[in-house]
C-alpha cells in the first residue's frame, strides 16, 4: 500500500512541476509582449487602443 501512495505522489509532484513550468512560461510571454509591443521603434505611431488590440490578438493566438 505504501509503494502505491509514493508512486502516485511522485506522479502528482511531477505533473505539478510541469504545470508550474507552463504557467511561468506564459507569464514570461505576457511580460515580453507588454514590453516589446510599443511605439519605441515603430515606423508608424499607433494609439494606445491600437496597441492594446494588437497585444490582445497576440495573447489569443499564442
PQR file with spaces between the fields and no chain letter, atoms N, CA, C, O and H, PARSE charges and radii, in Angstrom:
ATOM       1  N    UNK     1       0.816   -1.183    0.000 -0.4000 1.5000
ATOM       2  CA   UNK     1       0.000    0.000    0.000 -0.0000 2.0000
ATOM       3  C    UNK     1       0.869    1.259    0.000  0.5500 1.7000
ATOM       4  O    UNK     1       0.554    2.225   -0.695 -0.5500 1.4000
ATOM       5  N    UNK     2       1.936    1.257    0.757 -0.4000 1.5000
ATOM       6  CA   UNK     2       2.810    2.424    0.830 -0.0000 2.0000
ATOM       7  C    UNK     2       3.480    2.731   -0.496  0.5500 1.7000
ATOM       8  O    UNK     2       3.662    3.897   -0.846 -0.5500 1.4000
ATOM       9  H    UNK     2       2.192    0.472    1.321  0.4000 1.0000
ATOM      10  N    UNK     3       3.854    1.677   -1.249 -0.4000 1.5000
ATOM      11  CA   UNK     3       4.501    1.907   -2.538 -0.0000 2.0000
ATOM      12  C    UNK     3       3.553    2.606   -3.503  0.5500 1.7000
ATOM      13  O    UNK     3       3.974    3.511   -4.225 -0.5500 1.4000
ATOM      14  H    UNK     3       3.706    0.730   -0.965  0.4000 1.0000
ATOM      15  N    UNK     4       2.300    2.214   -3.534 -0.4000 1.5000
ATOM      16  CA   UNK     4       1.328    2.841   -4.440 -0.0000 2.0000
ATOM      17  C    UNK     4       1.128    4.312   -4.082  0.5500 1.7000
ATOM      18  O    UNK     4       1.010    5.161   -4.966 -0.5500 1.4000
ATOM      19  H    UNK     4       1.958    1.480   -2.948  0.4000 1.0000
ATOM      20  N    UNK     5       1.090    4.608   -2.794 -0.4000 1.5000
ATOM      21  CA   UNK     5       0.943    6.005   -2.381 -0.0000 2.0000
ATOM      22  C    UNK     5       2.143    6.833   -2.806  0.5500 1.7000
ATOM      23  O    UNK     5       1.984    7.952   -3.294 -0.5500 1.4000
ATOM      24  H    UNK     5       1.186    3.919   -2.076  0.4000 1.0000
ATOM      25  N    UNK     6       3.351    6.289   -2.624 -0.4000 1.5000
ATOM      26  CA   UNK     6       4.560    7.015   -3.026 -0.0000 2.0000
ATOM      27  C    UNK     6       4.608    7.228   -4.536  0.5500 1.7000
ATOM      28  O    UNK     6       4.969    8.310   -5.000 -0.5500 1.4000
ATOM      29  H    UNK     6       3.480    5.380   -2.227  0.4000 1.0000
ATOM      30  N    UNK     7       4.250    6.212   -5.296 -0.4000 1.5000
ATOM      31  CA   UNK     7       4.271    6.323   -6.756 -0.0000 2.0000
ATOM      32  C    UNK     7       3.257    7.360   -7.237  0.5500 1.7000
ATOM      33  O    UNK     7       3.559    8.162   -8.121 -0.5500 1.4000
ATOM      34  H    UNK     7       3.957    5.333   -4.919  0.4000 1.0000
ATOM      35  N    UNK     8       2.064    7.345   -6.663 -0.4000 1.5000
ATOM      36  CA   UNK     8       1.058    8.315   -7.095 -0.0000 2.0000
ATOM      37  C    UNK     8       1.455    9.731   -6.671  0.5500 1.7000
ATOM      38  O    UNK     8       1.215   10.687   -7.409 -0.5500 1.4000
ATOM      39  H    UNK     8       1.819    6.694   -5.945  0.4000 1.0000
ATOM      40  N    UNK     9       2.050    9.871   -5.504 -0.4000 1.5000
ATOM      41  CA   UNK     9       2.514   11.192   -5.073 -0.0000 2.0000
ATOM      42  C    UNK     9       3.609   11.698   -6.004  0.5500 1.7000
ATOM      43  O    UNK     9       3.633   12.879   -6.353 -0.5500 1.4000
ATOM      44  H    UNK     9       2.245    9.095   -4.904  0.4000 1.0000
ATOM      45  N    UNK    10       4.517   10.805   -6.408 -0.4000 1.5000
ATOM      46  CA   UNK    10       5.586   11.207   -7.330 -0.0000 2.0000
ATOM      47  C    UNK    10       5.016   11.669   -8.673  0.5500 1.7000
ATOM      48  O    UNK    10       5.498   12.646   -9.247 -0.5500 1.4000
ATOM      49  H    UNK    10       4.496    9.846   -6.124  0.4000 1.0000
ATOM      50  N    UNK    11       4.001   10.977   -9.172 -0.4000 1.5000
ATOM      51  CA   UNK    11       3.374   11.389  -10.435 -0.0000 2.0000
ATOM      52  C    UNK    11       2.687   12.745  -10.272  0.5500 1.7000
ATOM      53  O    UNK    11       2.770   13.605  -11.149 -0.5500 1.4000
ATOM      54  H    UNK    11       3.610   10.184   -8.706  0.4000 1.0000
ATOM      55  N    UNK    12       2.018   12.919   -9.154 -0.4000 1.5000
ATOM      56  CA   UNK    12       1.352   14.193   -8.880 -0.0000 2.0000
ATOM      57  C    UNK    12       2.376   15.329   -8.804  0.5500 1.7000
ATOM      58  O    UNK    12       2.152   16.401   -9.365 -0.5500 1.4000
ATOM      59  H    UNK    12       1.950   12.221   -8.442  0.4000 1.0000
ATOM      60  N    UNK    13       3.479   15.103   -8.125 -0.4000 1.5000
ATOM      61  CA   UNK    13       4.511   16.121   -7.982 -0.0000 2.0000
ATOM      62  C    UNK    13       5.126   16.467   -9.341  0.5500 1.7000
ATOM      63  O    UNK    13       5.382   17.636   -9.630 -0.5500 1.4000
ATOM      64  H    UNK    13       3.661   14.232   -7.669  0.4000 1.0000
ATOM      65  N    UNK    14       5.362   15.451  -10.170 -0.4000 1.5000
ATOM      66  CA   UNK    14       5.921   15.686  -11.499 -0.0000 2.0000
ATOM      67  C    UNK    14       4.951   16.517  -12.343  0.5500 1.7000
ATOM      68  O    UNK    14       5.372   17.436  -13.046 -0.5500 1.4000
ATOM      69  H    UNK    14       5.154   14.502   -9.935  0.4000 1.0000
ATOM      70  N    UNK    15       3.670   16.202  -12.276 -0.4000 1.5000
ATOM      71  CA   UNK    15       2.664   16.970  -13.019 -0.0000 2.0000
ATOM      72  C    UNK    15       2.611   18.411  -12.523  0.5500 1.7000
ATOM      73  O    UNK    15       2.448   19.339  -13.314 -0.5500 1.4000
ATOM      74  H    UNK    15       3.328   15.456  -11.705  0.4000 1.0000
ATOM      75  N    UNK    16       2.747   18.592  -11.223 -0.4000 1.5000
ATOM      76  CA   UNK    16       2.737   19.948  -10.648 -0.0000 2.0000
ATOM      77  C    UNK    16       3.932   20.762  -11.146  0.5500 1.7000
ATOM      78  O    UNK    16       3.799   21.957  -11.411 -0.5500 1.4000
ATOM      79  H    UNK    16       2.879   17.838  -10.580  0.4000 1.0000
ATOM      80  N    UNK    17       5.084   20.132  -11.274 -0.4000 1.5000
ATOM      81  CA   UNK    17       6.272   20.829  -11.792 -0.0000 2.0000
ATOM      82  C    UNK    17       6.084   21.227  -13.256  0.5500 1.7000
ATOM      83  O    UNK    17       6.453   22.329  -13.661 -0.5500 1.4000
ATOM      84  H    UNK    17       5.192   19.161  -11.059  0.4000 1.0000
ATOM      85  N    UNK    18       5.507   20.319  -14.042 -0.4000 1.5000
ATOM      86  CA   UNK    18       5.258   20.622  -15.460 -0.0000 2.0000
ATOM      87  C    UNK    18       4.268   21.773  -15.581  0.5500 1.7000
ATOM      88  O    UNK    18       4.487   22.702  -16.359 -0.5500 1.4000
ATOM      89  H    UNK    18       5.207   19.424  -13.712  0.4000 1.0000
ATOM      90  N    UNK    19       3.171   21.717  -14.808 -0.4000 1.5000
ATOM      91  CA   UNK    19       2.177   22.783  -14.844 -0.0000 2.0000
ATOM      92  C    UNK    19       2.792   24.119  -14.419  0.5500 1.7000
ATOM      93  O    UNK    19       2.497   25.153  -15.016 -0.5500 1.4000
ATOM      94  H    UNK    19       2.993   20.962  -14.177  0.4000 1.0000
ATOM      95  N    UNK    20       3.639   24.101  -13.396 -0.4000 1.5000
ATOM      96  CA   UNK    20       4.317   25.315  -12.959 -0.0000 2.0000
ATOM      97  C    UNK    20       5.190   25.898  -14.058  0.5500 1.7000
ATOM      98  O    UNK    20       5.267   27.117  -14.216 -0.5500 1.4000
ATOM      99  H    UNK    20       3.878   23.260  -12.911  0.4000 1.0000
ATOM     100  N    UNK    21       5.849   25.027  -14.820 -0.4000 1.5000
ATOM     101  CA   UNK    21       6.659   25.499  -15.943 -0.0000 2.0000
ATOM     102  C    UNK    21       5.820   26.157  -17.016  0.5500 1.7000
ATOM     103  O    UNK    21       6.220   27.168  -17.593 -0.5500 1.4000
ATOM     104  H    UNK    21       5.786   24.037  -14.692  0.4000 1.0000
ATOM     105  N    UNK    22       4.659   25.588  -17.287 -0.4000 1.5000
ATOM     106  CA   UNK    22       3.756   26.175  -18.283 -0.0000 2.0000
ATOM     107  C    UNK    22       3.279   27.546  -17.815  0.5500 1.7000
ATOM     108  O    UNK    22       3.253   28.495  -18.598 -0.5500 1.4000
ATOM     109  H    UNK    22       4.334   24.766  -16.819  0.4000 1.0000
ATOM     110  N    UNK    23       2.907   27.654  -16.554 -0.4000 1.5000
ATOM     111  CA   UNK    23       2.435   28.935  -16.006 -0.0000 2.0000
ATOM     112  C    UNK    23       3.542   29.977  -16.070  0.5500 1.7000
ATOM     113  O    UNK    23       3.294   31.112  -16.478 -0.5500 1.4000
ATOM     114  H    UNK    23       2.929   26.883  -15.917  0.4000 1.0000
ATOM     115  N    UNK    24       4.762   29.614  -15.673 -0.4000 1.5000
ATOM     116  CA   UNK    24       5.874   30.568  -15.694 -0.0000 2.0000
ATOM     117  C    UNK    24       6.194   31.031  -17.109  0.5500 1.7000
ATOM     118  O    UNK    24       6.467   32.211  -17.328 -0.5500 1.4000
ATOM     119  H    UNK    24       4.964   28.693  -15.341  0.4000 1.0000
ATOM     120  N    UNK    25       6.163   30.113  -18.070 -0.4000 1.5000
ATOM     121  CA   UNK    25       6.449   30.476  -19.458 -0.0000 2.0000
ATOM     122  C    UNK    25       5.379   31.414  -20.009  0.5500 1.7000
ATOM     123  O    UNK    25       5.701   32.372  -20.712 -0.5500 1.4000
ATOM     124  H    UNK    25       5.941   29.155  -17.892  0.4000 1.0000
ATOM     125  N    UNK    26       4.117   31.153  -19.700 -0.4000 1.5000
ATOM     126  CA   UNK    26       3.058   32.028  -20.199 -0.0000 2.0000
ATOM     127  C    UNK    26       3.143   33.414  -19.556  0.5500 1.7000
ATOM     128  O    UNK    26       2.858   34.415  -20.213 -0.5500 1.4000
ATOM     129  H    UNK    26       3.855   30.375  -19.128  0.4000 1.0000
ATOM     130  N    UNK    27       3.526   33.484  -18.298 -0.4000 1.5000
ATOM     131  CA   UNK    27       3.721   34.791  -17.657 -0.0000 2.0000
ATOM     132  C    UNK    27       4.869   35.541  -18.310  0.5500 1.7000
ATOM     133  O    UNK    27       4.776   36.748  -18.532 -0.5500 1.4000
ATOM     134  H    UNK    27       3.758   32.671  -17.764  0.4000 1.0000
ATOM     135  N    UNK    28       5.941   34.843  -18.616 -0.4000 1.5000
ATOM     136  CA   UNK    28       7.087   35.489  -19.269 -0.0000 2.0000
ATOM     137  C    UNK    28       6.701   36.013  -20.647  0.5500 1.7000
ATOM     138  O    UNK    28       7.106   37.108  -21.037 -0.5500 1.4000
ATOM     139  H    UNK    28       6.016   33.862  -18.436  0.4000 1.0000
ATOM     140  N    UNK    29       5.914   35.224  -21.385 -0.4000 1.5000
ATOM     141  CA   UNK    29       5.462   35.666  -22.708 -0.0000 2.0000
ATOM     142  C    UNK    29       4.618   36.926  -22.595  0.5500 1.7000
ATOM     143  O    UNK    29       4.780   37.855  -23.385 -0.5500 1.4000
ATOM     144  H    UNK    29       5.585   34.334  -21.068  0.4000 1.0000
ATOM     145  N    UNK    30       3.724   36.962  -21.624 -0.4000 1.5000
ATOM     146  CA   UNK    30       2.868   38.130  -21.433 -0.0000 2.0000
ATOM     147  C    UNK    30       3.694   39.365  -21.106  0.5500 1.7000
ATOM     148  O    UNK    30       3.434   40.442  -21.642 -0.5500 1.4000
ATOM     149  H    UNK    30       3.592   36.207  -20.982  0.4000 1.0000
ATOM     150  N    UNK    31       4.676   39.223  -20.239 -0.4000 1.5000
ATOM     151  CA   UNK    31       5.541   40.352  -19.885 -0.0000 2.0000
ATOM     152  C    UNK    31       6.314   40.841  -21.103  0.5500 1.7000
ATOM     153  O    UNK    31       6.441   42.046  -21.316 -0.5500 1.4000
ATOM     154  H    UNK    31       4.887   38.348  -19.804  0.4000 1.0000
ATOM     155  N    UNK    32       6.835   39.905  -21.908 -0.4000 1.5000
ATOM     156  CA   UNK    32       7.576   40.306  -23.108 -0.0000 2.0000
ATOM     157  C    UNK    32       6.670   41.008  -24.113  0.5500 1.7000
ATOM     158  O    UNK    32       7.080   41.996  -24.722 -0.5500 1.4000
ATOM     159  H    UNK    32       6.733   38.925  -21.735  0.4000 1.0000
ATOM     160  N    UNK    33       5.446   40.517  -24.297 -0.4000 1.5000
ATOM     161  CA   UNK    33       4.524   41.179  -25.216 -0.0000 2.0000
ATOM     162  C    UNK    33       4.231   42.603  -24.756  0.5500 1.7000
ATOM     163  O    UNK    33       4.199   43.523  -25.573 -0.5500 1.4000
ATOM     164  H    UNK    33       5.113   39.714  -23.802  0.4000 1.0000
ATOM     165  N    UNK    34       4.019   42.789  -23.474 -0.4000 1.5000
ATOM     166  CA   UNK    34       3.757   44.132  -22.957 -0.0000 2.0000
ATOM     167  C    UNK    34       4.956   45.051  -23.140  0.5500 1.7000
ATOM     168  O    UNK    34       4.788   46.245  -23.386 -0.5500 1.4000
ATOM     169  H    UNK    34       4.045   42.041  -22.810  0.4000 1.0000
ATOM     170  N    UNK    35       6.153   44.512  -23.024 -0.4000 1.5000
ATOM     171  CA   UNK    35       7.355   45.335  -23.152 -0.0000 2.0000
ATOM     172  C    UNK    35       7.739   45.633  -24.601  0.5500 1.7000
ATOM     173  O    UNK    35       8.209   46.731  -24.899 -0.5500 1.4000
ATOM     174  H    UNK    35       6.289   43.542  -22.825  0.4000 1.0000
ATOM     175  N    UNK    36       7.546   44.673  -25.503 -0.4000 1.5000
ATOM     176  CA   UNK    36       8.051   44.825  -26.861 -0.0000 2.0000
ATOM     177  C    UNK    36       7.040   45.383  -27.856  0.5500 1.7000
ATOM     178  O    UNK    36       7.442   45.910  -28.894 -0.5500 1.4000
ATOM     179  H    UNK    36       7.164   43.781  -25.261  0.4000 1.0000
ATOM     180  N    UNK    37       5.762   45.287  -27.580 -0.4000 1.5000
ATOM     181  CA   UNK    37       4.755   45.835  -28.489 -0.0000 2.0000
ATOM     182  C    UNK    37       4.473   47.265  -28.034  0.5500 1.7000
ATOM     183  O    UNK    37       3.607   47.518  -27.197 -0.5500 1.4000
ATOM     184  H    UNK    37       5.435   44.859  -26.737  0.4000 1.0000
ATOM     185  N    UNK    38       5.239   48.190  -28.618 -0.4000 1.5000
ATOM     186  CA   UNK    38       5.093   49.601  -28.264 -0.0000 2.0000
ATOM     187  C    UNK    38       5.508   50.459  -29.460  0.5500 1.7000
ATOM     188  O    UNK    38       5.821   49.936  -30.530 -0.5500 1.4000
ATOM     189  H    UNK    38       5.943   47.984  -29.298  0.4000 1.0000
ATOM     190  N    UNK    39       5.509   51.754  -29.272 -0.4000 1.5000
ATOM     191  CA   UNK    39       5.841   52.689  -30.361 -0.0000 2.0000
ATOM     192  C    UNK    39       7.310   53.095  -30.385  0.5500 1.7000
ATOM     193  O    UNK    39       7.684   53.978  -31.156 -0.5500 1.4000
ATOM     194  H    UNK    39       5.255   52.179  -28.403  0.4000 1.0000
ATOM     195  N    UNK    40       8.139   52.482  -29.571 -0.4000 1.5000
ATOM     196  CA   UNK    40       9.529   52.932  -29.437 -0.0000 2.0000
ATOM     197  C    UNK    40      10.293   52.894  -30.762  0.5500 1.7000
ATOM     198  O    UNK    40      10.998   53.851  -31.081 -0.5500 1.4000
ATOM     199  H    UNK    40       7.835   51.765  -28.944  0.4000 1.0000
ATOM     200  N    UNK    41      10.173   51.827  -31.533 -0.4000 1.5000
ATOM     201  CA   UNK    41      10.909   51.697  -32.802 -0.0000 2.0000
ATOM     202  C    UNK    41       9.958   51.578  -33.996  0.5500 1.7000
ATOM     203  O    UNK    41      10.337   51.046  -35.040 -0.5500 1.4000
ATOM     204  H    UNK    41       9.600   51.050  -31.274  0.4000 1.0000
ATOM     205  N    UNK    42       8.754   52.059  -33.848 -0.4000 1.5000
ATOM     206  CA   UNK    42       7.745   51.898  -34.897 -0.0000 2.0000
ATOM     207  C    UNK    42       7.949   52.923  -36.020  0.5500 1.7000
ATOM     208  O    UNK    42       8.354   54.061  -35.780 -0.5500 1.4000
ATOM     209  H    UNK    42       8.446   52.491  -33.001  0.4000 1.0000
ATOM     210  N    UNK    43       7.661   52.491  -37.239 -0.4000 1.5000
ATOM     211  CA   UNK    43       7.673   53.414  -38.367 -0.0000 2.0000
ATOM     212  C    UNK    43       6.412   54.258  -38.366  0.5500 1.7000
ATOM     213  O    UNK    43       6.430   55.427  -38.754 -0.5500 1.4000
ATOM     214  H    UNK    43       7.332   51.567  -37.434  0.4000 1.0000
ATOM     215  N    UNK    44       5.308   53.646  -37.920 -0.4000 1.5000
ATOM     216  CA   UNK    44       4.028   54.352  -37.835 -0.0000 2.0000
ATOM     217  C    UNK    44       3.581   54.316  -36.378  0.5500 1.7000
ATOM     218  O    UNK    44       3.437   53.242  -35.794 -0.5500 1.4000
ATOM     219  H    UNK    44       5.294   52.698  -37.605  0.4000 1.0000
ATOM     220  N    UNK    45       3.365   55.471  -35.801 -0.4000 1.5000
ATOM     221  CA   UNK    45       2.950   55.561  -34.401 -0.0000 2.0000
ATOM     222  C    UNK    45       1.481   55.124  -34.271  0.5500 1.7000
ATOM     223  O    UNK    45       0.612   55.598  -35.003 -0.5500 1.4000
ATOM     224  H    UNK    45       3.481   56.344  -36.275  0.4000 1.0000
ATOM     225  N    UNK    46       1.230   54.231  -33.345 -0.4000 1.5000
ATOM     226  CA   UNK    46      -0.117   53.723  -33.108 -0.0000 2.0000
ATOM     227  C    UNK    46      -0.663   54.283  -31.799  0.5500 1.7000
ATOM     228  O    UNK    46       0.088   54.635  -30.889 -0.5500 1.4000
ATOM     229  H    UNK    46       1.935   53.846  -32.750  0.4000 1.0000
ATOM     230  N    UNK    47      -1.971   54.356  -31.729 -0.4000 1.5000
ATOM     231  CA   UNK    47      -2.608   54.829  -30.496 -0.0000 2.0000
ATOM     232  C    UNK    47      -2.545   53.727  -29.435  0.5500 1.7000
ATOM     233  O    UNK    47      -2.252   52.569  -29.734 -0.5500 1.4000
ATOM     234  H    UNK    47      -2.581   54.071  -32.468  0.4000 1.0000
ATOM     235  N    UNK    48      -2.820   54.107  -28.220 -0.4000 1.5000
ATOM     236  CA   UNK    48      -2.832   53.130  -27.129 -0.0000 2.0000
ATOM     237  C    UNK    48      -3.879   52.046  -27.377  0.5500 1.7000
ATOM     238  O    UNK    48      -3.649   50.876  -27.071 -0.5500 1.4000
ATOM     239  H    UNK    48      -3.058   55.048  -27.977  0.4000 1.0000
ATOM     240  N    UNK    49      -5.019   52.433  -27.926 -0.4000 1.5000
ATOM     241  CA   UNK    49      -6.077   51.457  -28.216 -0.0000 2.0000
ATOM     242  C    UNK    49      -5.620   50.461  -29.281  0.5500 1.7000
ATOM     243  O    UNK    49      -5.895   49.267  -29.165 -0.5500 1.4000
ATOM     244  H    UNK    49      -5.205   53.384  -28.175  0.4000 1.0000
ATOM     245  N    UNK    50      -4.928   50.935  -30.313 -0.4000 1.5000
ATOM     246  CA   UNK    50      -4.432   50.036  -31.352 -0.0000 2.0000
ATOM     247  C    UNK    50      -3.384   49.080  -30.793  0.5500 1.7000
ATOM     248  O    UNK    50      -3.383   47.896  -31.132 -0.5500 1.4000
ATOM     249  H    UNK    50      -4.705   51.905  -30.407  0.4000 1.0000
ATOM     250  N    UNK    51      -2.501   49.577  -29.949 -0.4000 1.5000
ATOM     251  CA   UNK    51      -1.508   48.712  -29.313 -0.0000 2.0000
ATOM     252  C    UNK    51      -2.174   47.670  -28.427  0.5500 1.7000
ATOM     253  O    UNK    51      -1.758   46.512  -28.401 -0.5500 1.4000
ATOM     254  H    UNK    51      -2.502   50.539  -29.674  0.4000 1.0000
ATOM     255  N    UNK    52      -3.206   48.081  -27.704 -0.4000 1.5000
ATOM     256  CA   UNK    52      -3.954   47.155  -26.864 -0.0000 2.0000
ATOM     257  C    UNK    52      -4.582   46.044  -27.697  0.5500 1.7000
ATOM     258  O    UNK    52      -4.543   44.876  -27.308 -0.5500 1.4000
ATOM     259  H    UNK    52      -3.544   49.022  -27.725  0.4000 1.0000
ATOM     260  N    UNK    53      -5.157   46.401  -28.836 -0.4000 1.5000
ATOM     261  CA   UNK    53      -5.792   45.408  -29.707 -0.0000 2.0000
ATOM     262  C    UNK    53      -4.748   44.431  -30.263  0.5500 1.7000
ATOM     263  O    UNK    53      -5.019   43.234  -30.367 -0.5500 1.4000
ATOM     264  H    UNK    53      -5.188   47.350  -29.152  0.4000 1.0000
ATOM     265  N    UNK    54      -3.572   44.924  -30.617 -0.4000 1.5000
ATOM     266  CA   UNK    54      -2.513   44.044  -31.119 -0.0000 2.0000
ATOM     267  C    UNK    54      -2.090   43.069  -30.026  0.5500 1.7000
ATOM     268  O    UNK    54      -1.965   41.871  -30.278 -0.5500 1.4000
ATOM     269  H    UNK    54      -3.352   45.896  -30.533  0.4000 1.0000
ATOM     270  N    UNK    55      -1.870   43.572  -28.822 -0.4000 1.5000
ATOM     271  CA   UNK    55      -1.488   42.699  -27.703 -0.0000 2.0000
ATOM     272  C    UNK    55      -2.567   41.660  -27.432  0.5500 1.7000
ATOM     273  O    UNK    55      -2.269   40.483  -27.233 -0.5500 1.4000
ATOM     274  H    UNK    55      -1.972   44.546  -28.617  0.4000 1.0000
ATOM     275  N    UNK    56      -3.825   42.103  -27.424 -0.4000 1.5000
ATOM     276  CA   UNK    56      -4.931   41.191  -27.163 -0.0000 2.0000
ATOM     277  C    UNK    56      -4.997   40.088  -28.214  0.5500 1.7000
ATOM     278  O    UNK    56      -5.250   38.926  -27.894 -0.5500 1.4000
ATOM     279  H    UNK    56      -4.067   43.060  -27.585  0.4000 1.0000
ATOM     280  N    UNK    57      -4.767   40.463  -29.472 -0.4000 1.5000
ATOM     281  CA   UNK    57      -4.765   39.466  -30.546 -0.0000 2.0000
ATOM     282  C    UNK    57      -3.621   38.467  -30.350  0.5500 1.7000
ATOM     283  O    UNK    57      -3.808   37.265  -30.538 -0.5500 1.4000
ATOM     284  H    UNK    57      -4.561   41.407  -29.731  0.4000 1.0000
ATOM     285  N    UNK    58      -2.450   38.958  -29.977 -0.4000 1.5000
ATOM     286  CA   UNK    58      -1.318   38.068  -29.761 -0.0000 2.0000
ATOM     287  C    UNK    58      -1.540   37.136  -28.578  0.5500 1.7000
ATOM     288  O    UNK    58      -1.121   35.978  -28.616 -0.5500 1.4000
ATOM     289  H    UNK    58      -2.298   39.935  -29.825  0.4000 1.0000
ATOM     290  N    UNK    59      -2.188   37.623  -27.537 -0.4000 1.5000
ATOM     291  CA   UNK    59      -2.486   36.756  -26.379 -0.0000 2.0000
ATOM     292  C    UNK    59      -3.395   35.608  -26.795  0.5500 1.7000
ATOM     293  O    UNK    59      -3.209   34.476  -26.347 -0.5500 1.4000
ATOM     294  H    UNK    59      -2.527   38.563  -27.507  0.4000 1.0000
ATOM     295  N    UNK    60      -4.366   35.886  -27.639 -0.4000 1.5000
ATOM     296  CA   UNK    60      -5.331   34.864  -28.036 -0.0000 2.0000
ATOM     297  C    UNK    60      -4.746   33.891  -29.030  0.5500 1.7000
ATOM     298  O    UNK    60      -5.126   32.720  -29.040 -0.5500 1.4000
ATOM     299  H    UNK    60      -4.517   36.805  -28.003  0.4000 1.0000
ATOM     300  N    UNK    61      -3.830   34.343  -29.868 -0.4000 1.5000
ATOM     301  CA   UNK    61      -3.247   33.488  -30.906 -0.0000 2.0000
ATOM     302  C    UNK    61      -2.229   32.539  -30.308  0.5500 1.7000
ATOM     303  O    UNK    61      -2.151   31.382  -30.719 -0.5500 1.4000
ATOM     304  H    UNK    61      -3.522   35.295  -29.860  0.4000 1.0000
ATOM     305  N    UNK    62      -1.450   33.004  -29.349 -0.4000 1.5000
ATOM     306  CA   UNK    62      -0.364   32.169  -28.824 -0.0000 2.0000
ATOM     307  C    UNK    62      -0.785   31.203  -27.811  0.5500 1.7000
ATOM     308  O    UNK    62       0.040   30.447  -27.298 -0.5500 1.4000
ATOM     309  H    UNK    62      -1.514   33.944  -29.015  0.4000 1.0000
